[in-house]
């Protein structure tokens, strides 16, 4: 609720979209969303077994085909300004930012409009390097510190203080 010029308005709650293919923080998203009564849309291909979350209040499951970027293309038209997208995909983060949404990766780094073009350029250069036969290092193991940083970042985005996330 927000009061402006003596009138009280109920602000629409953001929806949290999760690029749920192999996402290590799905349960964390659901816990924080439940405390805030925020809607969650889990988007993944059918191999991810998201049915275990299907009967939870406020959770929508959106299964997509296994094609490249299928989750991205299913998600983007539904994203609105103020929504939150949890993704490790820089391209999806860029599309979310362009629609006025927030984007955060599972390690808690919030994507910024000021730097997303540079991140896309780096991603493109690395892809070209790999196609030419080069090797780039794989991802670092996901840690408890990453999970904590993610919880804090998501909590800030949905308007909680970090100590309220439990």
C-alpha atoms as one frame of an Amber mdcrd trajectory, in Angstrom:
protein
   0.000   0.000   0.000   1.196   3.485  -0.813  -0.440   6.789   0.037  -0.188
   9.577  -2.526  -1.992  12.906  -1.992  -4.201  11.339   0.665  -5.270   8.386
  -1.515  -4.104   4.850  -0.683  -3.142   2.645  -3.593  -2.425  -1.055  -3.620
   0.671  -1.432  -5.748   0.754  -4.454  -8.035   3.133  -7.142  -6.842   6.000
  -8.069  -9.107   6.089 -11.519 -10.616   9.297 -13.478 -10.209  10.224 -15.459
 -13.314  12.749 -18.260 -12.876  14.752 -19.695 -15.750  14.511 -23.014 -13.927
  16.623 -25.273 -16.128  19.235 -26.512 -13.622  18.594 -23.531 -11.338  20.173
 -24.084  -7.890  18.051 -21.447  -6.114  14.479 -22.412  -7.020  13.552 -23.278
  -3.428  15.075 -20.020  -2.194  12.967 -18.053  -4.686   9.820 -19.845  -3.522
  10.562 -19.171   0.142  11.149 -15.445  -0.378   8.165 -15.118  -2.730   5.870
 -16.840  -0.226   6.823 -14.313   2.487   6.070 -11.445   0.099   2.990 -13.105
  -1.501   4.640 -12.664  -4.884   3.681 -14.804  -7.846   6.368 -17.096  -9.255
   6.573 -18.513 -12.767   8.986 -21.426 -13.132   9.993 -21.880 -16.763  11.891
 -24.967 -17.930  11.767 -27.893 -20.293   9.893 -31.036 -19.289  13.073 -32.825
 -18.154  13.330 -30.604 -15.047  10.487 -32.298 -13.101   8.900 -29.051 -11.960
   5.653 -30.865 -11.135   6.878 -31.128  -7.529   6.177 -27.383  -7.226   2.834
 -27.412  -9.085   0.484 -27.458  -6.096   2.056 -24.519  -4.285  -0.019 -21.369
  -4.016   1.207 -18.574  -6.242   3.413 -20.839  -8.365   2.831 -21.334 -12.069
   4.732 -23.954 -14.041   5.470 -23.164 -17.679   6.959 -26.166 -19.463   8.605
 -25.480 -22.800  10.179 -27.578 -25.517  13.816 -28.534 -25.369  14.832 -26.163
 -28.156  17.593 -23.630 -27.671  16.263 -20.507 -25.937  12.741 -21.982 -25.726
  12.392 -20.843 -22.104  13.567 -17.342 -23.008  11.071 -16.972 -25.836   8.224
 -18.252 -23.650   9.123 -15.919 -20.796   9.950 -12.592 -22.441   6.449 -11.671
 -23.717   5.095 -12.136 -20.171   7.692  -9.945 -18.440   6.538  -6.486 -17.359
   8.236  -3.487 -15.832   9.078  -4.168 -12.191   9.086  -7.956 -12.542  12.128
  -9.951 -11.489  13.905 -12.540 -13.629  16.243 -15.116 -12.101  18.614 -16.338
 -14.789  22.191 -17.215 -15.534  21.623 -16.275 -19.186  23.013 -12.848 -20.076
  20.827 -12.667 -23.195  17.630 -13.247 -21.225  18.796 -10.732 -18.614  19.288
  -8.144 -21.376  15.773  -8.739 -22.702  14.327  -8.464 -19.177  16.167  -5.193
 -18.546  14.903  -3.838 -21.882  11.338  -4.500 -20.679  11.943  -2.593 -17.429
  12.311  -5.691 -15.262  15.107  -6.570 -12.859  17.400  -9.535 -13.452  19.583
 -11.414 -10.997  21.729 -14.483 -11.461  21.713 -17.469  -9.056  24.950 -16.242
  -7.474  23.255 -12.983  -6.486  24.715 -10.613  -9.057  22.083  -8.134 -10.188
  22.403  -7.341 -13.887  22.644  -3.621 -14.707  21.453  -1.801 -17.821  24.696
   0.221 -17.811  26.872  -2.891 -18.246  24.690  -5.431 -20.037  25.951  -4.525
 -23.527  29.545  -5.156 -22.468  28.534  -8.473 -20.895  26.829  -9.505 -24.137
  29.970  -8.573 -26.087  32.124 -10.714 -23.790  29.691 -13.628 -24.132  29.835
 -13.312 -27.919  33.650 -13.165 -27.969  33.900 -16.245 -25.738  31.459 -18.125
 -27.979  33.513 -17.249 -31.069  36.695 -18.357 -29.312  35.148 -21.727 -28.403
  33.843 -22.235 -31.949  37.392 -21.677 -33.207  38.591 -24.511 -30.945  39.575
 -22.525 -27.877  38.742 -23.577 -24.360  37.280 -21.363 -21.688  37.041 -22.328
 -18.016  33.778 -23.855 -16.849  31.691 -22.395 -14.067  33.001 -22.318 -10.520
  31.220 -24.625  -8.046  28.085 -23.138  -6.473  28.701 -22.368  -2.775  26.716
 -21.517   0.347  28.086 -17.972   0.031  26.592 -17.782  -3.474  23.205 -18.887
  -2.093  23.362 -16.302   0.707  24.321 -13.542  -1.739  21.422 -14.576  -3.984
  18.929 -14.500  -1.099  20.083 -11.031  -0.109  19.891  -9.721  -3.679  16.431
 -11.163  -4.309  15.207  -9.888  -0.955  16.351  -6.363  -1.870  14.603  -6.606
  -5.225  11.288  -7.632  -3.669  11.581  -5.018  -0.933  12.672  -7.031   2.113
  15.469  -6.225   4.471  18.081  -8.993   4.371  17.316 -10.018   7.969  13.687
 -10.784   7.065  14.511 -13.557   4.592  15.281 -16.167   7.238
